[in-house]
Amino acid sequence: MNLCIDQGNSSTKIGIFNKDKLVDTFVYDHFGKSELSELLAMFSISNCIVSSVISDNTELLKELKDKIKILIELSHSTSIPITNNYSTPETLGNDRLAAVVGASYLKPGHDILVIDAGTAITYDFIDATQNYSGGNIAPGLNLRLWSLHEFTDKLPLVEPKIESQLFGNSTETAILSGVLYGIVFEIDGYINTLKIKYPQLSTFLTGGSTFYFDTKLKNAIFAERNLVLIGLNRILQYNVQK
């Protein structure tokens, strides 16, 4: 079985796979030796991949090396099953790379736009021949709401809500609708523009803010909250099978 670890600044997401099949997922505010020991007691893990933004996770990596047969720490030099044409691969976020690998695995032979809606919203494109050229990074939902409050004197800080009307009838609803539908139109705009050149385009939407937008979009999308974990497992399987 495979252990996939996506270690972010605020939480760690865990995926347990039996080869290509996702068996279970976990989210931890902190993931260390004790949490790892609990997982290893529950599952027979042979292989592990770690994607981390933590500057010092030496202790966890040492524990993983001691207890797991094959360990891969994802970096720009890791072998991957796609062609990465990003001009600065060492600066590309592991989550972005894993997401396009996961999407390409789920929809092989398709031109794909991957949208990850979190603190930032990332847009990444991979073509039907598995060539990844890059994408864009934009502010996410909470960041846009916060910036309107932080950089003005009188606008309030508005909490995100799923339900909203196209035009607000108060300052609070105007901010919420402006930000929410601004992102919706942004996403639809990317999809519509790419469809001019790639008519059979498939679009994946993932990330913590997905549920704010997915039902408001005019274009059809595949919502897959575990896309990064699926991509990490695909990279792990690719290296184990080499």
C-alpha positions as CSV (number, residue, x, y, z in Angstrom):
1,M,0.0,0.0,0.0
2,N,1.0,3.6,-0.6
3,L,1.1,6.5,1.8
4,C,0.8,10.0,0.1
5,I,1.6,13.0,2.3
6,D,0.7,16.6,1.2
7,Q,2.2,18.7,3.9
8,G,1.0,22.3,3.8
9,N,1.5,25.4,6.0
10,S,-1.7,25.0,8.0
11,S,-2.6,21.3,7.6
12,T,-1.4,17.9,6.3
13,K,-3.5,15.8,4.0
14,I,-3.0,12.1,3.8
15,G,-4.0,9.6,1.2
16,I,-3.8,5.8,1.6
17,F,-3.8,3.9,-1.7
18,N,-3.9,0.2,-2.6
19,K,-1.9,0.6,-5.7
20,D,-4.1,3.0,-7.8
21,K,-7.2,2.8,-5.6
22,L,-7.8,5.4,-2.9
23,V,-8.6,3.6,0.3
24,D,-8.9,6.4,2.9
25,T,-8.0,10.1,3.5
26,F,-7.1,12.0,6.6
27,V,-6.4,15.6,7.5
28,Y,-4.2,16.7,10.4
29,D,-3.4,20.1,11.9
30,H,-0.1,18.5,12.9
31,F,1.5,15.4,11.4
32,G,4.4,13.9,13.3
33,K,5.8,10.7,14.7
34,S,2.8,9.7,16.8
35,E,0.3,10.3,13.9
36,L,2.6,8.3,11.6
37,S,2.8,5.5,14.0
38,E,-1.0,5.3,14.2
39,L,-1.3,5.1,10.4
40,L,1.3,2.4,10.2
41,A,-0.6,0.4,12.8
42,M,-3.7,0.7,10.7
43,F,-2.3,0.0,7.2
44,S,0.6,-2.1,5.8
45,I,2.5,0.6,4.0
46,S,5.4,-0.2,1.6
47,N,5.8,3.0,-0.3
48,C,5.5,6.7,0.6
49,I,5.8,10.1,-1.2
50,V,6.0,13.4,0.6
51,S,5.1,16.8,-0.8
52,S,6.0,19.5,1.7
53,V,6.2,23.3,1.9
54,I,7.6,23.0,5.5
55,S,11.2,24.2,5.6
56,D,12.3,21.8,8.3
57,N,10.6,18.4,8.4
58,T,13.8,16.4,9.0
59,E,12.4,14.5,12.0
60,L,9.4,13.3,10.0
61,L,11.5,12.3,7.0
62,K,13.9,10.4,9.2
63,E,11.0,8.5,10.8
64,L,9.6,7.7,7.3
65,K,13.0,6.4,6.1
66,D,13.3,4.2,9.1
67,K,9.9,2.6,8.8
68,I,9.0,2.5,5.1
69,K,10.7,0.6,2.3
70,I,10.5,3.2,-0.4
71,L,10.4,6.9,0.3
72,I,10.2,9.7,-2.3
73,E,10.5,13.4,-1.3
74,L,8.9,15.2,-4.3
75,S,11.1,17.8,-5.9
76,H,11.7,19.2,-9.4
77,S,14.2,16.4,-10.0
78,T,11.8,13.6,-9.2
79,S,10.8,11.5,-12.3
80,I,7.3,12.1,-13.4
81,P,5.0,10.5,-16.0
82,I,4.4,13.8,-17.9
83,T,6.7,16.3,-19.7
84,N,7.3,19.4,-17.6
85,N,8.1,22.4,-19.8
86,Y,7.9,24.9,-17.0
87,S,10.9,27.2,-17.5
88,T,11.7,27.3,-13.8
89,P,10.8,23.8,-12.5
90,E,12.5,24.4,-9.2
91,T,10.0,27.1,-8.4
92,L,6.9,25.2,-9.4
93,G,4.7,24.3,-6.5
94,N,4.5,20.5,-5.9
95,D,0.7,20.8,-5.5
96,R,0.4,22.3,-9.0
97,L,2.6,19.6,-10.4
98,A,0.8,16.7,-8.6
99,A,-2.6,18.1,-9.7
100,V,-1.8,18.1,-13.4
101,V,-0.3,14.6,-13.1
102,G,-3.5,13.4,-11.3
103,A,-5.8,15.0,-13.9
104,S,-3.8,13.6,-16.8
105,Y,-4.0,10.1,-15.2
106,L,-7.8,10.4,-14.7
107,K,-8.5,11.7,-18.2
108,P,-5.7,10.3,-20.4
109,G,-5.5,11.6,-24.0
110,H,-7.4,14.9,-23.2
111,D,-6.5,18.5,-23.1
112,I,-7.0,19.5,-19.5
113,L,-7.3,22.7,-17.5
114,V,-6.7,22.2,-13.7
115,I,-8.1,24.8,-11.3
116,D,-7.0,24.6,-7.7
117,A,-9.1,27.1,-5.6
118,G,-7.4,27.6,-2.2
119,T,-5.6,30.6,-0.7
120,A,-4.5,31.3,-4.2
121,I,-6.3,30.1,-7.3
122,T,-4.0,28.3,-9.8
123,Y,-4.8,27.6,-13.4
124,D,-2.7,25.0,-15.1
125,F,-2.9,23.5,-18.6
126,I,-1.7,20.1,-19.8
127,D,-2.3,18.9,-23.4
128,A,-3.5,15.6,-24.7
129,T,0.1,14.4,-25.2
130,Q,0.9,15.1,-21.5
131,N,3.0,18.2,-22.2
132,Y,2.7,20.7,-19.3
133,S,3.7,24.2,-20.1
134,G,2.5,26.2,-17.1
135,G,-0.3,28.3,-15.9
136,N,-1.4,31.3,-13.8
137,I,-1.7,32.2,-10.1
138,A,-4.4,34.5,-8.9
139,P,-5.7,35.6,-5.4
140,G,-8.2,33.2,-3.8
141,L,-11.6,33.9,-2.3
142,N,-10.6,34.8,1.2
143,L,-7.6,36.7,0.0
144,R,-9.8,38.9,-2.2
145,L,-12.3,39.5,0.6
146,W,-9.5,40.3,3.1
147,S,-7.7,42.7,0.7
148,L,-10.9,44.8,0.1
149,H,-11.1,45.3,3.9
150,E,-7.4,45.7,4.5
151,F,-6.7,48.3,1.8
152,T,-9.7,50.5,2.3
153,D,-10.9,52.6,5.2
154,K,-14.6,51.6,5.4
155,L,-15.2,48.3,3.7
156,P,-16.0,45.5,6.2
157,L,-14.3,42.1,6.3
158,V,-17.0,39.7,4.8
159,E,-17.2,36.0,5.5
160,P,-17.6,33.8,2.4
161,K,-21.0,32.2,1.9
162,I,-22.1,29.8,-0.8
163,E,-25.5,31.5,-1.4
164,S,-25.3,34.9,-3.1
165,Q,-27.1,36.9,-5.7
166,L,-25.6,38.3,-8.9
167,F,-25.8,41.9,-7.5
168,G,-25.7,42.8,-3.9
169,N,-28.2,45.1,-2.2
170,S,-26.0,46.1,0.7
171,T,-22.3,46.8,1.1
172,E,-21.7,43.3,2.6
173,T,-23.6,41.5,-0.2
174,A,-22.0,43.7,-2.9
175,I,-18.6,42.7,-1.7
176,L,-19.5,39.0,-1.4
177,S,-21.2,38.9,-4.8
178,G,-18.5,40.9,-6.4
179,V,-15.8,38.6,-5.3
180,L,-17.7,35.3,-5.8
181,Y,-19.0,36.1,-9.2
182,G,-15.7,37.8,-10.2
183,I,-14.1,34.4,-9.6
184,V,-16.9,32.5,-11.4
185,F,-16.6,34.7,-14.5
186,E,-12.8,34.4,-14.3
187,I,-13.0,30.6,-14.3
188,D,-15.6,30.5,-17.1
189,G,-13.4,33.0,-19.0
190,Y,-10.4,30.7,-18.9
191,I,-12.4,27.7,-20.0
192,N,-14.1,29.5,-22.8
193,T,-10.8,31.0,-24.1
194,L,-9.1,27.6,-24.1
195,K,-12.0,25.9,-25.8
196,I,-11.4,28.0,-28.9
197,K,-8.1,26.2,-29.5
198,Y,-9.0,23.0,-27.6
199,P,-12.7,22.3,-28.2
200,Q,-12.7,19.0,-26.3
201,L,-11.1,20.6,-23.2
202,S,-11.7,18.9,-19.9
203,T,-11.7,20.9,-16.7
204,F,-10.9,19.7,-13.2
205,L,-11.7,21.8,-10.1
206,T,-10.1,21.1,-6.8
207,G,-9.1,22.9,-3.6
208,G,-10.8,24.0,-0.4
209,S,-12.9,26.7,-1.9
210,T,-14.3,24.5,-4.7
211,F,-17.9,24.3,-3.3
212,Y,-18.3,28.1,-3.5
213,F,-18.1,28.0,-7.3
214,D,-18.8,24.6,-8.8
215,T,-22.6,25.0,-9.0
216,K,-22.3,28.6,-10.4
217,L,-20.2,27.8,-13.4
218,K,-21.7,27.7,-16.9
219,N,-19.1,25.2,-18.1
220,A,-19.1,21.6,-17.1
221,I,-16.3,20.6,-14.7
222,F,-15.0,17.6,-12.8
223,A,-14.9,18.4,-9.1
224,E,-12.2,16.2,-7.5
225,R,-11.1,17.2,-4.0
226,N,-8.4,14.5,-3.8
227,L,-6.7,15.5,-7.1
228,V,-3.4,16.3,-5.6
229,L,-3.3,13.1,-3.6
230,I,-4.2,11.1,-6.7
231,G,-1.4,12.8,-8.6
232,L,1.1,12.1,-5.8
233,N,0.2,8.5,-5.8
234,R,0.6,8.4,-9.6
235,I,4.1,9.8,-9.3
236,L,4.9,7.3,-6.6
237,Q,3.6,4.4,-8.6
238,Y,5.6,5.6,-11.6
239,N,8.8,5.6,-9.6
240,V,8.2,2.3,-7.9
241,Q,7.5,0.6,-11.2
242,K,10.6,1.9,-12.9
